[in-house]
Amino acid sequence: MAATEGNFPATELSGPRGWERLSERQRQILSLLASGKTNPEIASIVGLSKYTVRHHVSIILRTLNVSNRAEAMVLAREFMRTKYTKGLENI
């Protein structure tokens, strides 16, 4: 499956609390969620119904052990910030 926007590839995933248990599609949806997209916007981008996206978001929240989208966004953004800035502190 080719990602259309933001994706957390499984091979690069070593984040906290259940990241590795998310499917490729769920990581794609999480990435879009972290960028502030709504369920209907995510559905349009990935070619799913908004109800299927809502189901994936519920699974993501449960898997990451967070209560809401905002907490999931914080985790995803922190992961991406850490991933892309690792090693830059020595420059």
VMD Tcl script that builds the backbone (N, CA, C; Angstrom):
set m [mol new atoms 273]
animate dup $m
set s [atomselect $m all]
$s set {name element resname resid chain x y z} {
  {N N MET 1 A 0.839 -1.177 0.000}
  {CA C MET 1 A 0.000 0.000 0.000}
  {C C MET 1 A 0.886 1.242 0.000}
  {N N ALA 2 A 0.630 2.115 -0.905}
  {CA C ALA 2 A 1.387 3.361 -0.971}
  {C C ALA 2 A 0.665 4.430 -0.171}
  {N N ALA 3 A 1.422 5.129 0.631}
  {CA C ALA 3 A 0.834 6.199 1.440}
  {C C ALA 3 A 0.717 7.452 0.599}
  {N N THR 4 A -0.392 8.152 0.755}
  {CA C THR 4 A -0.566 9.389 0.009}
  {C C THR 4 A -0.014 10.579 0.767}
  {N N GLU 5 A -0.129 10.555 2.056}
  {CA C GLU 5 A 0.418 11.607 2.917}
  {C C GLU 5 A 0.891 10.958 4.190}
  {N N GLY 6 A 1.806 11.603 4.895}
  {CA C GLY 6 A 2.334 11.167 6.167}
  {C C GLY 6 A 2.115 9.717 6.536}
  {N N ASN 7 A 3.173 9.032 6.850}
  {CA C ASN 7 A 3.082 7.628 7.211}
  {C C ASN 7 A 4.203 7.298 8.180}
  {N N PHE 8 A 3.926 6.430 9.122}
  {CA C PHE 8 A 4.929 5.936 10.045}
  {C C PHE 8 A 5.290 4.527 9.597}
  {N N PRO 9 A 6.349 4.338 8.788}
  {CA C PRO 9 A 6.696 3.002 8.328}
  {C C PRO 9 A 7.043 2.079 9.485}
  {N N ALA 10 A 6.632 0.824 9.370}
  {CA C ALA 10 A 6.865 -0.159 10.432}
  {C C ALA 10 A 8.348 -0.324 10.728}
  {N N THR 11 A 9.177 -0.251 9.711}
  {CA C THR 11 A 10.605 -0.464 9.897}
  {C C THR 11 A 11.256 0.665 10.681}
  {N N GLU 12 A 10.631 1.839 10.720}
  {CA C GLU 12 A 11.202 2.983 11.421}
  {C C GLU 12 A 10.512 3.228 12.754}
  {N N LEU 13 A 9.613 2.354 13.126}
  {CA C LEU 13 A 8.774 2.591 14.276}
  {C C LEU 13 A 9.367 1.997 15.537}
  {N N SER 14 A 9.787 2.838 16.445}
  {CA C SER 14 A 10.271 2.357 17.730}
  {C C SER 14 A 9.778 3.289 18.823}
  {N N GLY 15 A 8.605 3.825 18.631}
  {CA C GLY 15 A 8.028 4.773 19.566}
  {C C GLY 15 A 7.421 4.094 20.777}
  {N N PRO 16 A 6.820 4.883 21.641}
  {CA C PRO 16 A 6.290 4.375 22.906}
  {C C PRO 16 A 4.928 3.711 22.781}
  {N N ARG 17 A 4.590 2.930 23.764}
  {CA C ARG 17 A 3.243 2.454 24.039}
  {C C ARG 17 A 2.435 1.934 22.863}
  {N N GLY 18 A 2.822 0.872 22.255}
  {CA C GLY 18 A 1.981 0.216 21.279}
  {C C GLY 18 A 2.132 0.645 19.842}
  {N N TRP 19 A 3.058 1.543 19.556}
  {CA C TRP 19 A 3.256 1.976 18.162}
  {C C TRP 19 A 3.433 0.778 17.234}
  {N N GLU 20 A 4.221 -0.198 17.684}
  {CA C GLU 20 A 4.550 -1.337 16.825}
  {C C GLU 20 A 3.339 -2.213 16.525}
  {N N ARG 21 A 2.276 -2.101 17.307}
  {CA C ARG 21 A 1.068 -2.907 17.083}
  {C C ARG 21 A 0.096 -2.251 16.109}
  {N N LEU 22 A 0.355 -1.026 15.691}
  {CA C LEU 22 A -0.507 -0.365 14.719}
  {C C LEU 22 A -0.206 -0.892 13.328}
  {N N SER 23 A -1.264 -1.092 12.541}
  {CA C SER 23 A -1.074 -1.514 11.154}
  {C C SER 23 A -0.536 -0.346 10.335}
  {N N GLU 24 A -0.088 -0.638 9.145}
  {CA C GLU 24 A 0.411 0.419 8.268}
  {C C GLU 24 A -0.689 1.456 8.023}
  {N N ARG 25 A -1.914 0.993 7.801}
  {CA C ARG 25 A -3.045 1.902 7.569}
  {C C ARG 25 A -3.298 2.761 8.817}
  {N N GLN 26 A -3.241 2.155 9.984}
  {CA C GLN 26 A -3.462 2.912 11.223}
  {C C GLN 26 A -2.372 3.947 11.442}
  {N N ARG 27 A -1.129 3.621 11.100}
  {CA C ARG 27 A -0.051 4.616 11.211}
  {C C ARG 27 A -0.278 5.757 10.228}
  {N N GLN 28 A -0.774 5.436 9.040}
  {CA C GLN 28 A -1.081 6.470 8.057}
  {C C GLN 28 A -2.182 7.387 8.595}
  {N N ILE 29 A -3.228 6.796 9.141}
  {CA C ILE 29 A -4.330 7.581 9.700}
  {C C ILE 29 A -3.852 8.402 10.886}
  {N N LEU 30 A -3.017 7.836 11.736}
  {CA C LEU 30 A -2.471 8.569 12.877}
  {C C LEU 30 A -1.644 9.765 12.411}
  {N N SER 31 A -0.872 9.580 11.388}
  {CA C SER 31 A -0.073 10.678 10.856}
  {C C SER 31 A -0.965 11.814 10.362}
  {N N LEU 32 A -2.032 11.469 9.665}
  {CA C LEU 32 A -2.964 12.489 9.179}
  {C C LEU 32 A -3.708 13.147 10.338}
  {N N LEU 33 A -4.084 12.345 11.320}
  {CA C LEU 33 A -4.723 12.861 12.523}
  {C C LEU 33 A -3.791 13.860 13.214}
  {N N ALA 34 A -2.515 13.508 13.306}
  {CA C ALA 34 A -1.522 14.377 13.959}
  {C C ALA 34 A -1.330 15.678 13.206}
  {N N SER 35 A -1.608 15.667 11.908}
  {CA C SER 35 A -1.479 16.900 11.129}
  {C C SER 35 A -2.743 17.754 11.218}
  {N N GLY 36 A -3.721 17.291 12.015}
  {CA C GLY 36 A -4.909 18.090 12.256}
  {C C GLY 36 A -6.088 17.778 11.355}
  {N N LYS 37 A -6.002 16.729 10.567}
  {CA C LYS 37 A -7.094 16.373 9.660}
  {C C LYS 37 A -8.286 15.801 10.441}
  {N N THR 38 A -9.482 16.054 9.950}
  {CA C THR 38 A -10.695 15.480 10.526}
  {C C THR 38 A -10.931 14.093 9.923}
  {N N ASN 39 A -11.842 13.327 10.518}
  {CA C ASN 39 A -12.150 12.007 9.968}
  {C C ASN 39 A -12.621 12.083 8.513}
  {N N PRO 40 A -13.536 12.995 8.153}
  {CA C PRO 40 A -13.935 13.077 6.743}
  {C C PRO 40 A -12.770 13.447 5.808}
  {N N GLU 41 A -11.881 14.321 6.267}
  {CA C GLU 41 A -10.711 14.676 5.449}
  {C C GLU 41 A -9.790 13.476 5.276}
  {N N ILE 42 A -9.554 12.744 6.363}
  {CA C ILE 42 A -8.711 11.545 6.296}
  {C C ILE 42 A -9.346 10.530 5.358}
  {N N ALA 43 A -10.655 10.336 5.481}
  {CA C ALA 43 A -11.366 9.380 4.635}
  {C C ALA 43 A -11.176 9.712 3.160}
  {N N SER 44 A -11.285 10.975 2.825}
  {CA C SER 44 A -11.113 11.408 1.440}
  {C C SER 44 A -9.694 11.151 0.940}
  {N N ILE 45 A -8.712 11.408 1.785}
  {CA C ILE 45 A -7.309 11.234 1.396}
  {C C ILE 45 A -6.962 9.763 1.178}
  {N N VAL 46 A -7.411 8.893 2.093}
  {CA C VAL 46 A -7.007 7.480 2.016}
  {C C VAL 46 A -8.006 6.603 1.277}
  {N N GLY 47 A -9.138 7.170 0.881}
  {CA C GLY 47 A -10.107 6.418 0.102}
  {C C GLY 47 A -10.947 5.435 0.905}
  {N N LEU 48 A -11.282 5.816 2.129}
  {CA C LEU 48 A -12.131 4.997 2.992}
  {C C LEU 48 A -13.358 5.810 3.377}
  {N N SER 49 A -14.364 5.140 3.947}
  {CA C SER 49 A -15.516 5.885 4.453}
  {C C SER 49 A -15.129 6.541 5.779}
  {N N LYS 50 A -15.850 7.598 6.134}
  {CA C LYS 50 A -15.564 8.275 7.400}
  {C C LYS 50 A -15.845 7.349 8.582}
  {N N TYR 51 A -16.723 6.377 8.395}
  {CA C TYR 51 A -17.029 5.425 9.461}
  {C C TYR 51 A -15.880 4.430 9.667}
  {N N THR 52 A -15.246 4.024 8.578}
  {CA C THR 52 A -14.083 3.140 8.683}
  {C C THR 52 A -12.935 3.883 9.345}
  {N N VAL 53 A -12.749 5.140 8.987}
  {CA C VAL 53 A -11.710 5.955 9.623}
  {C C VAL 53 A -12.003 6.096 11.112}
  {N N ARG 54 A -13.254 6.349 11.462}
  {CA C ARG 54 A -13.635 6.464 12.875}
  {C C ARG 54 A -13.298 5.174 13.630}
  {N N HIS 55 A -13.546 4.037 12.996}
  {CA C HIS 55 A -13.205 2.748 13.607}
  {C C HIS 55 A -11.695 2.629 13.816}
  {N N HIS 56 A -10.919 2.992 12.797}
  {CA C HIS 56 A -9.459 2.950 12.927}
  {C C HIS 56 A -8.977 3.881 14.035}
  {N N VAL 57 A -9.551 5.072 14.121}
  {CA C VAL 57 A -9.155 6.023 15.168}
  {C C VAL 57 A -9.441 5.428 16.543}
  {N N SER 58 A -10.568 4.765 16.703}
  {CA C SER 58 A -10.885 4.123 17.986}
  {C C SER 58 A -9.844 3.065 18.346}
  {N N ILE 59 A -9.452 2.272 17.362}
  {CA C ILE 59 A -8.429 1.241 17.593}
  {C C ILE 59 A -7.094 1.889 17.948}
  {N N ILE 60 A -6.747 2.966 17.247}
  {CA C ILE 60 A -5.492 3.676 17.514}
  {C C ILE 60 A -5.476 4.186 18.955}
  {N N LEU 61 A -6.570 4.820 19.382}
  {CA C LEU 61 A -6.629 5.358 20.744}
  {C C LEU 61 A -6.477 4.245 21.771}
  {N N ARG 62 A -7.170 3.143 21.551}
  {CA C ARG 62 A -7.098 2.013 22.487}
  {C C ARG 62 A -5.696 1.411 22.496}
  {N N THR 63 A -5.099 1.237 21.322}
  {CA C THR 63 A -3.769 0.631 21.217}
  {C C THR 63 A -2.703 1.498 21.876}
  {N N LEU 64 A -2.811 2.815 21.698}
  {CA C LEU 64 A -1.835 3.734 22.292}
  {C C LEU 64 A -2.162 4.070 23.741}
  {N N ASN 65 A -3.300 3.565 24.210}
  {CA C ASN 65 A -3.729 3.790 25.590}
  {C C ASN 65 A -3.869 5.284 25.900}
  {N N VAL 66 A -4.546 5.982 24.994}
  {CA C VAL 66 A -4.832 7.397 25.188}
  {C C VAL 66 A -6.344 7.594 25.184}
  {N N SER 67 A -6.793 8.686 25.750}
  {CA C SER 67 A -8.227 8.937 25.924}
  {C C SER 67 A -8.890 9.643 24.752}
  {N N ASN 68 A -8.089 10.379 23.967}
  {CA C ASN 68 A -8.706 11.174 22.911}
  {C C ASN 68 A -7.704 11.479 21.793}
  {N N ARG 69 A -8.219 12.106 20.750}
  {CA C ARG 69 A -7.403 12.448 19.576}
  {C C ARG 69 A -6.242 13.370 19.941}
  {N N ALA 70 A -6.515 14.302 20.843}
  {CA C ALA 70 A -5.474 15.262 21.220}
  {C C ALA 70 A -4.271 14.545 21.833}
  {N N GLU 71 A -4.513 13.586 22.701}
  {CA C GLU 71 A -3.400 12.829 23.299}
  {C C GLU 71 A -2.658 12.026 22.235}
  {N N ALA 72 A -3.395 11.444 21.297}
  {CA C ALA 72 A -2.758 10.694 20.208}
  {C C ALA 72 A -1.915 11.628 19.342}
  {N N MET 73 A -2.429 12.834 19.101}
  {CA C MET 73 A -1.683 13.819 18.312}
  {C C MET 73 A -0.376 14.186 19.002}
  {N N VAL 74 A -0.430 14.389 20.307}
  {CA C VAL 74 A 0.778 14.744 21.059}
  {C C VAL 74 A 1.819 13.633 20.934}
  {N N LEU 75 A 1.402 12.381 21.123}
  {CA C LEU 75 A 2.341 11.263 21.003}
  {C C LEU 75 A 2.936 11.183 19.607}
  {N N ALA 76 A 2.090 11.300 18.594}
  {CA C ALA 76 A 2.565 11.200 17.212}
  {C C ALA 76 A 3.522 12.334 16.875}
  {N N ARG 77 A 3.172 13.544 17.280}
  {CA C ARG 77 A 4.049 14.686 16.991}
  {C C ARG 77 A 5.371 14.579 17.737}
  {N N GLU 78 A 5.329 14.127 18.980}
  {CA C GLU 78 A 6.562 13.943 19.748}
  {C C GLU 78 A 7.449 12.892 19.089}
  {N N PHE 79 A 6.830 11.809 18.639}
  {CA C PHE 79 A 7.582 10.766 17.949}
  {C C PHE 79 A 8.257 11.334 16.705}
  {N N MET 80 A 7.512 12.081 15.898}
  {CA C MET 80 A 8.069 12.644 14.665}
  {C C MET 80 A 9.150 13.675 14.982}
  {N N ARG 81 A 8.929 14.508 16.002}
  {CA C ARG 81 A 9.937 15.514 16.372}
  {C C ARG 81 A 11.225 14.822 16.796}
  {N N THR 82 A 11.116 13.805 17.627}
  {CA C THR 82 A 12.281 13.071 18.108}
  {C C THR 82 A 12.968 12.349 16.962}
  {N N LYS 83 A 12.171 11.715 16.099}
  {CA C LYS 83 A 12.711 10.952 14.981}
  {C C LYS 83 A 13.545 11.831 14.057}
  {N N TYR 84 A 13.033 13.034 13.744}
  {CA C TYR 84 A 13.713 13.883 12.779}
  {C C TYR 84 A 14.738 14.828 13.385}
  {N N THR 85 A 14.809 14.932 14.697}
  {CA C THR 85 A 15.809 15.805 15.307}
  {C C THR 85 A 16.895 15.038 16.026}
  {N N LYS 86 A 16.776 13.710 16.085}
  {CA C LYS 86 A 17.777 12.886 16.763}
  {C C LYS 86 A 19.144 13.107 16.113}
  {N N GLY 87 A 20.119 13.436 16.903}
  {CA C GLY 87 A 21.466 13.657 16.408}
  {C C GLY 87 A 21.767 15.094 16.038}
  {N N LEU 88 A 20.734 15.932 15.902}
  {CA C LEU 88 A 20.962 17.311 15.513}
  {C C LEU 88 A 21.506 18.161 16.662}
  {N N GLU 89 A 21.384 17.666 17.893}
  {CA C GLU 89 A 21.844 18.465 19.036}
  {C C GLU 89 A 23.357 18.662 19.021}
  {N N ASN 90 A 24.091 17.846 18.273}
  {CA C ASN 90 A 25.551 17.969 18.204}
  {C C ASN 90 A 26.033 18.859 17.063}
  {N N ILE 91 A 25.100 19.436 16.328}
  {CA C ILE 91 A 25.494 20.258 15.171}
  {C C ILE 91 A 25.726 21.684 15.616}
}
mol reanalyze $m
mol bondsrecalc $m
mol representation Tube
mol addrep $m
